[in-house]
């Protein structure tokens, strides 16, 4: 199923247990004409929650996730990312310390890069120790622009 925000298109996949993947098209070339009927209840819930999120009305996602990829370390990182509050940021070092792997900053970055469910698992809230944005969906400027868009949205609506 597809979801469009501004010029970005999200492709959402789910199993019968929950959301399995969200891919973000950062090319700014996609224009969505979505006339597909949604039958998966998790995708329906995800679409509703994304609408609320982008309208500034939702700070916590409750749709079920079905993560069937990643190493145990990556899954630990992804779980910890869900604890980063809406509208806040943390450093890679802080995440490493939270999962009791204080020297794993670079590995935290790699786990973020492989996050199968961005936005719902908020890897966009993790920034460099110098306070600067680091890669998002790769190291492209479009990825950094989208990361900034998400952070600005959250900071504006955290109330």
Kinemage of the C-alpha trace (Angstrom):
@kinemage 1
@onewidth
@group {chain A} dominant
@subgroup {mainchain}
@vectorlist {calphas} color= white
{ca unk a 1} P 0.000 0.000 0.000
{ca unk a 2} L 1.179 3.517 -0.690
{ca unk a 3} L 1.007 6.663 1.389
{ca unk a 4} L 2.011 10.104 0.151
{ca unk a 5} L 3.245 13.037 2.233
{ca unk a 6} L 4.288 16.086 0.250
{ca unk a 7} L 6.331 14.698 -2.638
{ca unk a 8} L 7.424 11.582 -0.747
{ca unk a 9} L 5.780 8.209 -1.176
{ca unk a 10} L 5.851 5.545 1.515
{ca unk a 11} L 5.352 1.924 0.523
{ca unk a 12} L 3.863 0.008 3.433
{ca unk a 13} L 3.923 -3.771 3.732
{ca unk a 14} L 2.306 -5.939 6.385
{ca unk a 15} L 1.726 -9.510 7.395
{ca unk a 16} L -1.261 -10.808 9.309
{ca unk a 17} L 0.723 -9.988 12.503
{ca unk a 18} L 1.647 -6.359 11.808
{ca unk a 19} L 3.599 -3.876 9.701
{ca unk a 20} L 6.737 -5.496 8.275
{ca unk a 21} L 8.275 -2.738 6.194
{ca unk a 22} L 8.038 0.894 5.155
{ca unk a 23} L 10.114 2.065 2.220
{ca unk a 24} L 10.457 5.777 1.527
{ca unk a 25} L 10.833 7.080 -2.020
{ca unk a 26} L 12.902 10.244 -1.630
{ca unk a 27} L 13.158 10.972 -5.328
{ca unk a 28} L 10.441 13.658 -5.207
{ca unk a 29} L 9.324 12.297 -8.556
{ca unk a 30} L 6.509 10.052 -7.438
{ca unk a 31} L 2.980 11.302 -7.660
{ca unk a 32} L 0.616 8.878 -6.076
{ca unk a 33} L -2.692 7.891 -7.571
{ca unk a 34} L -3.779 5.428 -4.935
{ca unk a 35} L -7.053 3.769 -5.778
{ca unk a 36} L -6.216 0.395 -4.254
{ca unk a 37} L -8.569 -1.124 -1.710
{ca unk a 38} L -6.883 -1.819 1.616
{ca unk a 39} L -7.806 -5.180 3.084
{ca unk a 40} L -5.054 -5.690 5.665
{ca unk a 41} L -6.234 -4.321 9.013
{ca unk a 42} L -2.685 -3.406 10.078
{ca unk a 43} L -2.173 -1.349 6.941
{ca unk a 44} L -5.537 0.383 7.480
{ca unk a 45} L -4.531 1.254 11.029
{ca unk a 46} L -1.068 2.376 9.890
{ca unk a 47} L -2.548 4.677 7.242
{ca unk a 48} L -4.879 6.241 9.817
{ca unk a 49} L -2.057 6.671 12.321
{ca unk a 50} L 0.228 8.208 9.682
{ca unk a 51} L -2.541 10.671 8.781
{ca unk a 52} L -2.832 11.655 12.451
{ca unk a 53} L 0.956 11.845 12.838
{ca unk a 54} L 1.430 14.141 9.848
{ca unk a 55} L -1.462 16.316 11.047
{ca unk a 56} L 0.297 16.676 14.410
{ca unk a 57} L -2.409 14.725 16.228
{ca unk a 58} L -0.488 11.522 17.055
{ca unk a 59} L 2.731 11.180 19.017
{ca unk a 60} L 2.792 7.413 19.622
{ca unk a 61} L 2.109 4.694 17.071
{ca unk a 62} L 0.083 1.738 18.294
{ca unk a 63} L -0.164 -0.333 15.116
{ca unk a 64} L 1.358 -3.793 15.562
{ca unk a 65} L 4.807 -4.369 14.093
{ca unk a 66} L 6.044 -7.684 12.730
{ca unk a 67} L 9.818 -7.425 12.537
{ca unk a 68} L 11.159 -10.592 11.014
{ca unk a 69} L 14.568 -9.304 9.989
{ca unk a 70} L 17.739 -8.066 11.597
{ca unk a 71} L 20.203 -9.409 14.088
{ca unk a 72} L 19.490 -9.550 17.803
{ca unk a 73} L 21.624 -6.407 18.200
{ca unk a 74} L 19.669 -4.551 15.495
{ca unk a 75} L 16.378 -5.571 17.064
{ca unk a 76} L 17.611 -4.318 20.455
{ca unk a 77} L 18.474 -0.974 18.839
{ca unk a 78} L 15.123 -0.738 17.054
{ca unk a 79} L 13.285 -1.514 20.284
{ca unk a 80} L 15.249 1.199 22.101
{ca unk a 81} L 14.446 3.715 19.366
{ca unk a 82} L 10.760 3.341 20.186
{ca unk a 83} L 11.553 4.793 23.642
{ca unk a 84} L 12.874 8.091 22.250
{ca unk a 85} L 10.104 10.606 22.978
{ca unk a 86} L 8.207 12.370 20.226
{ca unk a 87} L 9.749 15.736 19.424
{ca unk a 88} L 13.057 14.808 21.078
{ca unk a 89} L 16.413 13.727 19.765
{ca unk a 90} L 19.143 11.536 21.186
{ca unk a 91} L 22.729 10.876 20.210
{ca unk a 92} L 23.966 7.555 18.871
{ca unk a 93} L 26.122 7.353 22.005
{ca unk a 94} L 23.050 7.620 24.240
{ca unk a 95} L 21.333 4.755 22.432
{ca unk a 96} L 24.509 2.673 22.741
{ca unk a 97} L 24.571 3.322 26.483
{ca unk a 98} L 20.860 2.535 26.853
{ca unk a 99} L 21.382 -0.954 25.393
{ca unk a 100} L 24.569 -1.477 27.460
{ca unk a 101} L 26.867 -1.350 24.425
{ca unk a 102} L 28.650 1.987 25.060
{ca unk a 103} L 31.259 1.469 22.321
{ca unk a 104} L 28.770 0.535 19.632
{ca unk a 105} L 27.979 4.012 18.253
{ca unk a 106} L 28.906 3.126 14.700
{ca unk a 107} L 26.934 -0.120 14.911
{ca unk a 108} L 23.943 1.884 16.170
{ca unk a 109} L 24.190 3.969 13.002
{ca unk a 110} L 24.264 0.838 10.861
{ca unk a 111} L 21.239 -0.571 12.694
{ca unk a 112} L 19.397 2.707 12.057
{ca unk a 113} L 20.290 2.463 8.378
{ca unk a 114} L 18.743 -1.023 8.228
{ca unk a 115} L 15.610 -0.077 10.182
{ca unk a 116} L 12.829 -1.797 8.208
{ca unk a 117} L 10.043 0.421 9.570
{ca unk a 118} L 11.185 4.056 9.626
{ca unk a 119} L 8.901 6.677 11.155
{ca unk a 120} L 7.090 4.032 13.238
{ca unk a 121} L 10.493 3.049 14.636
{ca unk a 122} L 11.797 6.610 14.914
{ca unk a 123} L 15.403 6.391 13.789
{ca unk a 124} L 15.006 9.966 12.519
{ca unk a 125} L 15.243 11.114 16.160
{ca unk a 126} L 18.889 10.038 16.418
{ca unk a 127} L 21.476 12.692 15.609
{ca unk a 128} L 25.241 13.101 15.728
{ca unk a 129} L 26.997 13.977 18.990
{ca unk a 130} L 27.780 17.416 17.570
{ca unk a 131} L 24.033 18.039 17.281
{ca unk a 132} L 24.050 17.750 13.499
{ca unk a 133} L 21.786 15.586 11.436
{ca unk a 134} L 23.406 12.485 10.084
{ca unk a 135} L 22.302 10.140 7.349
{ca unk a 136} L 18.720 9.125 6.875
{ca unk a 137} L 17.716 6.595 4.262
{ca unk a 138} L 21.318 6.686 3.119
{ca unk a 139} L 23.403 9.842 3.085
{ca unk a 140} L 21.589 11.752 0.388
{ca unk a 141} L 20.528 15.342 0.832
{ca unk a 142} L 16.944 14.193 0.169
{ca unk a 143} L 17.232 11.818 3.135
{ca unk a 144} L 18.531 14.573 5.387
{ca unk a 145} L 15.781 16.900 4.173
{ca unk a 146} L 13.147 14.287 5.031
{ca unk a 147} L 14.732 13.708 8.449
{ca unk a 148} L 14.626 17.463 9.090
{ca unk a 149} L 11.013 17.554 7.930
{ca unk a 150} L 10.061 14.832 10.457
{ca unk a 151} L 11.976 16.465 13.324
{ca unk a 152} L 10.492 19.895 12.580
{ca unk a 153} L 6.991 18.413 12.398
{ca unk a 154} L 7.434 16.759 15.786
{ca unk a 155} L 9.032 19.758 17.487
{ca unk a 156} L 6.231 21.992 16.238
{ca unk a 157} L 3.501 19.649 17.501
{ca unk a 158} L 4.897 18.221 20.714
{ca unk a 159} L 2.944 20.709 22.855
